[in-house]
């Protein structure tokens, strides 16, 4: 069996940097909707007018730290078809890992996969699942792209540039790479 197969199916390699420990650090995250559809609302007169699912997404962003105490979201913006977040992950203390999977009677491969995901992926996956569950429960047609993009923030000047980008994202919507009228 090829290394590219898992349970006899092709798998997509992780987009995460294999040299980096995602259990701590600062990140610029972008999460897009499927086909970049405008699910979260529209920008009118330079202001983001959130749809119902956009409002719920904002609430979920504000609650990420409640569900993932190791994750802080100091800045975010919801755009019509994507979300930008700055996420700061507090390094683990070696205990109390939130993504531990019970391996009692199960394949330990699942635990190994969960351990590699790291705290960043755990927080983002939970956020995406919560928004999707809300959409399904309320019969709102909605879907995320399967992955998210992360950029490791390496220093304060880079953090400041990203924070400025997020702050001005709505005003610069027509110049955004995700702009689709």
C-alpha positions in Angstrom: 0.0 0.0 0.0 1.3 3.5 -0.9 2.2 6.1 1.7 -0.4 8.3 0.2 -3.2 5.9 1.2 -5.1 5.6 4.4 -7.6 2.8 4.8 -7.0 2.2 1.1 -8.1 5.7 0.0 -5.9 8.6 -1.2 -5.4 11.2 1.4 -4.5 14.9 1.1 -1.2 15.9 2.8 -1.6 18.3 5.7 -1.2 22.0 4.8 0.4 22.6 8.2 4.2 23.2 8.5 5.6 19.8 9.6 8.5 21.5 11.3 6.3 23.7 13.6 4.5 22.8 16.9 1.0 24.1 16.6 0.4 23.7 20.3 1.7 27.2 20.9 2.3 30.5 18.9 0.6 33.3 17.1 -1.2 32.7 13.8 -3.0 34.6 11.1 -5.9 32.4 10.1 -8.1 32.6 7.0 -11.2 30.3 6.7 -13.2 30.5 3.4 -16.7 29.4 2.6 -17.2 26.7 0.0 -16.9 28.2 -3.5 -16.4 31.5 -1.7 -20.1 32.0 -1.5 -21.4 35.1 0.4 -22.9 33.3 3.4 -22.0 35.8 6.1 -23.6 39.0 4.6 -22.6 41.8 2.3 -20.6 45.0 2.5 -22.8 48.1 2.1 -21.5 51.6 2.2 -18.2 50.4 3.7 -19.8 48.4 6.5 -20.2 44.7 6.9 -23.9 43.8 7.2 -24.0 40.4 8.8 -26.5 37.8 7.8 -28.0 35.6 10.6 -25.2 33.0 10.1 -22.7 35.9 10.0 -24.0 37.1 13.4 -23.8 33.6 14.8 -20.3 33.3 13.4 -19.3 36.5 15.2 -20.7 35.1 18.5 -18.8 31.9 18.0 -15.5 33.8 17.5 -16.2 35.7 20.7 -16.7 32.4 22.5 -13.7 30.4 21.2 -11.7 31.1 24.4 -14.6 29.9 26.6 -14.4 26.5 24.8 -10.6 26.5 24.2 -9.0 28.4 27.2 -5.6 28.1 25.5 -6.8 30.1 22.4 -7.0 33.9 22.4 -8.6 35.8 19.5 -7.3 39.4 19.9 -8.6 40.5 16.4 -10.9 39.1 13.8 -13.1 40.2 10.8 -16.0 38.5 9.1 -16.2 39.2 5.4 -18.9 38.0 3.0 -17.1 34.8 2.1 -14.3 34.3 4.6 -13.1 35.0 8.1 -9.8 36.3 9.3 -8.5 35.7 12.8 -5.4 36.3 14.8 -5.2 33.3 17.1 -2.7 33.1 19.9 -2.2 29.6 21.3 -0.8 29.2 24.8 1.8 26.5 24.9 0.6 23.4 26.8 1.9 22.6 30.3 2.2 18.9 29.4 -1.2 18.1 31.1 -4.8 18.7 30.4 -4.6 18.2 26.6 -8.1 19.0 25.4 -7.9 16.8 22.3 -7.2 13.6 24.0 -9.1 10.7 22.4 -10.2 7.8 24.4 -8.4 4.8 23.0 -10.1 2.2 25.2 -11.0 -0.5 22.7 -10.2 1.8 19.8 -7.4 2.0 17.3 -4.5 4.1 18.8 -4.0 5.6 15.3 -6.8 8.0 16.2 -4.9 9.2 19.2 -1.8 9.7 17.2 -3.7 11.8 14.6 -5.3 13.9 17.3 -1.9 14.5 19.0 -0.4 15.8 15.7 -3.3 18.2 15.0 -2.3 20.5 17.8 -4.3 23.1 19.7 -4.7 25.4 16.8 -6.4 22.8 14.6 -8.6 21.7 17.5 -9.8 25.3 18.2 -10.5 26.0 14.5 -12.2 22.7 13.9 -14.5 23.2 16.8 -15.4 26.7 15.6 -16.2 25.5 12.1 -18.2 22.5 13.4 -20.3 24.8 15.7 -21.1 27.2 12.8 -22.0 24.3 10.5 -24.2 22.7 13.2 -26.1 26.0 13.6 -26.6 26.3 9.9 -27.9 22.7 9.6 -30.2 23.1 12.6 -31.7 26.3 11.1 -32.0 25.0 7.6 -29.4 27.6 6.3 -27.6 26.4 3.2 -23.9 26.7 4.2 -20.6 25.0 3.8 -16.9 25.8 4.6 -14.0 24.9 2.4 -12.5 21.8 3.9 -9.3 23.4 5.2 -8.1 26.7 6.6 -5.0 28.7 5.8 -2.6 29.6 8.6 0.4 31.9 8.6 2.8 31.7 11.6 3.3 35.2 13.0 7.0 35.5 13.8 7.4 39.0 15.4 5.7 42.1 16.6 6.0 44.1 13.3 4.4 41.3 11.4 1.6 41.1 14.0 1.0 44.8 13.6 0.9 44.6 9.8 -1.7 41.7 10.0 -3.7 43.6 12.6 -3.9 46.6 10.3 -4.8 44.4 7.4 -7.7 42.9 9.4 -8.8 46.3 10.7 -9.0 47.7 7.1 -10.3 44.6 5.4 -13.9 45.7 5.0 -12.8 49.1 3.6 -10.5 47.4 1.1 -13.0 44.7 0.1 -12.9 45.5 -3.6 -9.1 45.0 -3.6 -9.2 41.7 -1.6 -8.1 38.5 -3.2 -11.4 36.9 -2.1 -13.5 39.6 -3.6 -16.4 38.2 -5.6 -19.3 40.6 -6.3 
